[in-house]
């Protein structure tokens, strides 16, 4: 496992080195997010250090001609005395940050310790370099109770991703039912695991022509109702939801409590229209088509502004800056990168991963919430997309190393395949059938 992991990270090193001269000039820092189950190891920077009086993850600068994997093992050993040479290193992502006085490229990996390693080091209050060490619970860590350097905030957003993500069926398989929406609700509310992360993808528009006007609905409306039915779930919503800001409209409704009833096979479930579903929404999903359309428009505008050396705001196409075929760029899509929610993007190849990296960078530059992951698919053959050739694990792993954010394996997988997925560079796995409880 170790040789394979090192080979993957070496590929990652080459991918970064081959980018631009500007990236090569930055200081490269290998960062190890060390944890045992829900306990995470933090060091504390002294007031005399850059970004002092803050907590930090273990790691440090890579030496000249040193790979990231070698730097991780060396730095963690020097700082904490923990030998991670035989631990699995799972890539979280890369961050390019300008501190003002220096530019830093953080290459971040998640390192899970064994029970024996944790037992040996859990009571160490100081590291080998004299720095304070502390083990903290994941919940207060993600809540920001431990101040970190500015560039580390995105790492906390990445760490929110669970080991598995459930994707709903679209409406189409339920089209034979008299009430399509209720059949869809009935199926999913019973099968979604408690507290699960769920990408609510209904593809309601595909049935628009087959349903009566009274029964037509949108992805956003269905997402809201499912969240009301299941207030325990954490949702990934479509661009339709995020753009129309349905959740905000719910919160702004009058104070009088309105109740609707949704018939299911079990009972009439009463749903309050005033449940604040915004707290359940974790991210907005962008399709491969949406991110490529944004990227192509971004490049067109960047080329037009190249002579003046002006920086194009992240996706600010509210004014018609493009010409020719781009002049009619969809008005809603032009707001795409301005969505306040964190993003998860579907990618199928190197081009879409590059586009996702660019979108992630421009969002951070404009202080917008980060891209917290990409769905990279299909890993294996699937029944839902029989015409799509699977990548296979080896090709999938090569593509995964190109991403500047966590990668979620999708396509023909089950929750039981998380260990295999991690060995190939995935932080998480996702799917439909195998992820919906029977």
N, C-alpha and C positions, 0 to 999 in steps of 0.2 A: 504493500500500500504506500509506503514512504516514497519509493522510487517513482511511482506513478504520480503522486502528489507533487513531488519536486519537478517532474517533467512538465506538468501542467503549469506550474508557477513560472518555470523557465520560459514557456511559451508566452505567458502573460508579460514577462519582462521584455521580450522581443517586440510584442505588440505595442507596448508603451514607448520603447526606444525608437520605433520606426515612425513616430508621429511627426513632430515638428521640432525645429531647433529650439523654440521657446520652451517646449516641454523638457527637452534634454538639459536645458540650463537650470531647471528647478532642482531644489533639493529633494531627493527621493527618500521617503520615510516608510519603513515597514512597520505596520501596526498590528498587534496581536490582541484581539478581543478574547481574553481568557475567561472561561466560565466552567462551572460544574453545575449542571442542571440550571436552576434559577439564580445561582450566586455568581457574581461577576467581580473580577479582580481589578482594582483601581490603585494607581499610585497617586502621590500628591506632589505637585511641583512647588519648589521653594520660591519665595518672593524675588530672588535674584535671577531666576530663569526667565526666558522669553515666555509670555503668557503665564506668569507665575501666579501662585495662590489659587491654582485650579487643579482639579483631578485630571487624570489622564490614563489612557490605556497603555499597556506595556509596548515597548518598541523603540526604534531609533533610526538614525540615518544609515543607509546602506553604504558600505565602503566602495571604493573604486573597483570595478569589475566584479563586485559581489552580487549574487542573485538575491532576489527578495526572500526566497525560502531560506537561504543560508543566513541572511540578516535576521530573519525572525528567530531562528534557533539560537543564534549568537546573542542577540539583544535580550531575549527573554531569559536566557541562562545567566547573562551578566547582571541583569537587574533583579531577578527574583530567585535564581537558583533552580528554577523549574526546567527540566529537560523535556522539550516538546519534539525532539527529533523523530519519535515514533508516533506522534499524534497526527490525526487527520486535520489538514488545514483547508478550511472552506472559504473561498473568496467571497467577501462581502462587496467590495467595489474599490474604485479609485476616486480620490478627491483632489482637485487642483484648486488651491486656495492662495489668494494674495493677501498676506498679512500687512502689506505696506512696506515693511523693511526687508521682507524676503518672501519668495514664492515657494510653496511646498506642494509636492505631489505625494499624497498619502495612499499607500497601497494596503488595504485593510483586509485582514483574514480573521475568521472566527475559529477559535481553538478550544475544543471541548476536552477537559481533563478527565482522567479516569478517577474512580472513587479512591484508589490508592494515592494518586497524586494530590488530590484535594485534601485527604486526611493528613498527608505529610506537610502541607503548606497552609492549611486554613488558619493556623494560629500565629503565623509569622507577621508581626506588626511592622517590621522594617525590611526593606530589600537589601541586597548586597552592596548597593551604592549609598546606603544610609537614608534612602527616601522612605516616607511612611507608606505602608500598604494597608488596604482595607478590602474586605469582601462585602459587597452590597447586594441587596435583593433587586431583581430586575424591575419590579414595579416602580419603586421610588427612583431608580436610575433613569428609566424612560420618562418619568414625570418631571425630570430636571432638578431633582433635589441635590445633585452633585455637579456643581459648575464645571464644565469642560471647556477647553479651547474652542474658539469659534468654529473651526473646521470639523470638530467632532460631533456637532449637532446633527448633521446628516446621518452619521453612524447610528445614532439613537433611533432615527426614523427607520433605518434599515432593519434594526433589531426588532422592530415591531412585527415583522413578517413571521407568521407561524410556520411550522414544519409542513402543514398541508392546507390547501385551499380548495373548497368545494365550488363547483360551477353548476348552476342550475341548468335543467333542460330548457330548450326554447319552447314556445307555445305549440309549435307545429305537431309534435307527437300526441297532443291532447285535442286535436282538431275534430275528432269524431264525437267528442262529448257535446251535449247540448249547451252547457255553459263551460266554454273553454277555460276561462280565467279561474273559475272556482275549482275545476278539476286540477289545474296547475297548482293552485294554492294548496289544495287538499294533499296532493302528492308531496310537495316540498316541505310543508310545515311538519309533517310526520317524520320525514327522513333526514332532515338536516340535523347534524349533531349539535348538542348544546354548546353555545359559545363559539361556534365555528366562524371562520372567515368565509364569506360567500360572495362569489362574483355573480351578481344577479343579471343574467343575460337571457332575455325572453324573445328577442327578435320579433316583437309584436308587429312591426311594419310588414313582415312577410305574410301575415294573415289578414291584413287590412281589407283586401278585396273580397275575402270569403266570409267576413262577418258583417252583420247588420250594423248600421250606424250606432245604434244604442249599445252594442256590445263591443265596439272598438275601444281600444285602450292603447297606452304608450308604455314603453319600457320604464319610464320614470314613475308613472302611476302604479304599475305593478310592483316596482321596487318598494315604494312607500308602503303599500298595503302589506307586503310580506314582512317588512320591518316592524310594522305595527302588530302583526300576528306573532312575530318572534322577536321581541325586544332584546333577547339575549345574543343575537348574532351580530357579527361585525361585517359590514357590507362594502363590497367594491361595486361601484355603480357605473353605468354607461355615460358617455359624453352627453347624451340627451338629458339625463338627470342633472348633471352638474351645470350644464349650460342654462337650463330653464329654472334652476334654483327652486325646485319644488319644496324642498325642506324648509327654506326660508319662508315661503308662503304659508306653510303650515303653522310655524311659530307665530306668524303675524295675524292669524285668524282671531276673531272676537273671543272674549273670555268664556262665553257660554259654552258648556260642554256639549259637543255634538257626538252622537254615537251612531255608527252604522253597523249592520249585521252582515256577516259573510257566511253563507251556508257551506258546511263541510260535511263529510260523511260521519263525523264524530258528534258535532254539536254546532249550534249557532254561535259563532265566535264574535263577541262584541269588540269593536275596534274604536278607540278614541281618535278622533281626527286631530286631537291636540297633543298626541304623543310626539315629543321632540326627537324625530328620527335622525337629526343631524349628528347626534353623539354616536350613532351606530355606523355612520359612513366613514370609512377609513381611507378610501382612495377612489380616484376616478380612472376608469380603464379607457385606453386609446387603442383603436385597432391598428393593424399594420398599414392599412390604407390611409387612415387619418394622420399618422405620424409621418408617412412618406409625403403626403400632400402638403403638410406643414413644412417639411424639410425642403422640398423643391421650391416652394414659395420663398422660404427663408434664403436659400441660395441665390435665387433670381434677384431678390432685393439687395443682398450682400454684394453681388457683382455690380449692380447699378451704382451702389454707393462707394465702390472700391476706389474710384479716382479721388474722392473727397476724404477717404479714410474714416468715414463716419461709421459708428457702430450701429447696427440695426437693432432696435429694441426687440426683446424676445417675442416674436410673433405679432408685433403691433402692425396689423394690416388694416386697421380701422379706416385708414385713408387709402385710396387706390394708388399705390406706389408702383405697381407692376404694370407691364404692358403686354400686348399681344394675348396669347392664350391664358395668361395669368390675370388679366384685367377683370375677369368675372369670378375670381376666387370666392368661394362660398362665404357669405357674411358671417355665419355662425362659426365656421371652422377658423375664420380669421381670429377669433377670440380664444381659440384652443389653448395656447400656452398660458393664457392669463387666468385659467381656472385656479381657484385658491386651494383646492384639495391636492394632496400628494397624488402622483400619477403611477400607474402600472401600465406598461405598454406591451402589446403583442408584437413579437419579432419572429421572422422565419429565415432570415439570412443575414449576411454580413452588412449589406447596405442598410437594412432597417435597424440593426444594432448601432451602426455609426450614426444614423439619424437620431436614435434614442439618446446616444451619448451627447450629441450636439444640443438636443432639447434640454437634457439634464443640466448641462453647463450654462446655457443661457438663462434657465430658471434660477439657478443659484446666483448668477451674476446680477439678476434683477430682484434678488431676495424673495423669490417665490418658493413655495413648498417644493420639496425635491421629488425626483423620480425614485420611488422606493423599490422598484423591481421591474423585470421584464418576464413575460411568459415567452419562453423559447420552445417552439414546437414545429412539427411533431417529432417526439423522440422515437416512438414506435408507431406501428400501424394502428389506426382507430376505425371504429364502425361509423362514426359521425363524419369522417372525411376519408372515405375509401380511395379517392383518387389522388390524395396527397402522399407523395413518397416519403417514408419516414427517414429521418436523418441517421438514426442509429446512435448508440452512445458515444462512439469515438468521434464522429463528425460533430455531434452535439457539443461535446466537451471542448473542441477547438473553437467553436463559435462562442461558447459561454465565456471563454477567457477574453474575448474582445469587449465585453460589456463593462461599463464603468459603474454598474449598480448590481445588486443581487439578482441572480437568475433563478427562475422558477421553471422546473421541468414540467412539460405538458404533452400529452399525447400517448395513450395506451398505458398509462401508469396507474399504480394503486398506492395507497398510503404505506403499504408494507415495503415499498421500494425506495423509501427515503434514504436508507444507508447507501444503497447503490448509487442513487442520484448524487449524494454528497461526495462520494468518491470521484465523481465526474464533474464536480464543480457547481452543483445546485445547492441553494440554501433551502429550497422548498419544493414540493411537488403539488400538482393540481390535476383535477379531472372531474368527470361527471359521474358515471355509473358506479365506479368503485369507491367514490367518496360520499355517496348518499346511502345512509344506513338502510338496511333492509327491514 
